[in-house]
């Protein structure tokens, strides 16, 4: 199979982005808002199988010393093919000069540990009040 990795937001199916993120419980934002989120990010990676968008991720950064990776999602029918690792590695390469934090679902922590990420002992967050119950239900907090 041939996969294409893309490093910009051109010709992206934002509805598909919104659907995949919603499917994995990562975001409930609509397609237009997802477009803004990704376009305002420091680095993006999208992966396509033929013309179909199957996965993506993004990083926010100052471009000098700090970065954070968010919204890693890959269509389940493409899991275990190294594509998720490919998305993460490509994002890491784009911010390799930085300390990088990653915000992930509790079920995928071990995957990121295998990619070299380490758990933080002092991570803190302020959440929107209307998200706290859902984050607790998903065992994020």
C-alpha positions, 0 to 999 in steps of 0.5 A, spaced: 500 500 500 502 507 498 501 512 503 502 519 503 504 524 508 503 531 508 506 537 512 500 542 510 493 543 511 492 544 503 486 539 501 484 536 507 477 533 509 476 537 515 469 533 516 473 527 516 478 530 521 472 532 526 469 525 525 476 521 527 477 526 533 470 525 535 470 517 534 476 517 539 473 522 544 479 527 543 475 533 540 467 535 539 469 541 535 466 541 528 470 541 521 470 549 521 473 549 528 478 543 526 481 547 520 482 553 524 485 549 530 490 545 525 492 551 521 494 555 527 498 550 529 506 550 528 506 543 525 501 538 522 502 531 519 496 528 515 497 521 512 493 519 506 491 512 503 490 514 496 486 520 496 483 518 503 485 521 509 486 516 514 490 520 520 493 526 522 496 530 528 499 537 530 504 540 534 504 547 537 510 550 539 514 557 540 519 554 535 525 555 539 525 551 546 518 548 547 512 544 544 506 540 545 503 534 540 496 534 540 490 530 536 494 524 534 488 520 530 489 514 525 483 510 522 482 504 526 483 499 520 490 502 519 492 501 526 498 496 527 502 498 520 507 503 523 503 509 521 501 512 528 508 512 529 510 515 523 505 521 524 508 522 531 516 521 529 514 526 523 511 531 528 517 530 533 522 531 527 519 538 526 520 540 533 526 536 535 530 542 538 524 543 543 522 539 549 516 536 547 510 534 551 504 530 549 497 530 551 494 523 550 488 518 552 490 514 558 489 507 553 495 509 549 500 511 554 504 505 553 505 506 545 508 513 547 513 510 552 515 506 546 516 512 542 521 515 547 516 519 551 517 519 559 511 520 564 511 527 567 511 527 575 509 535 575 504 536 569 498 540 571 492 543 567 486 548 568 480 545 564 474 548 562 468 546 567 464 543 562 469 538 560 471 536 567 466 530 568 468 527 561 475 527 562 474 524 569 469 519 566 475 517 560 480 517 566 484 523 564 484 526 571 
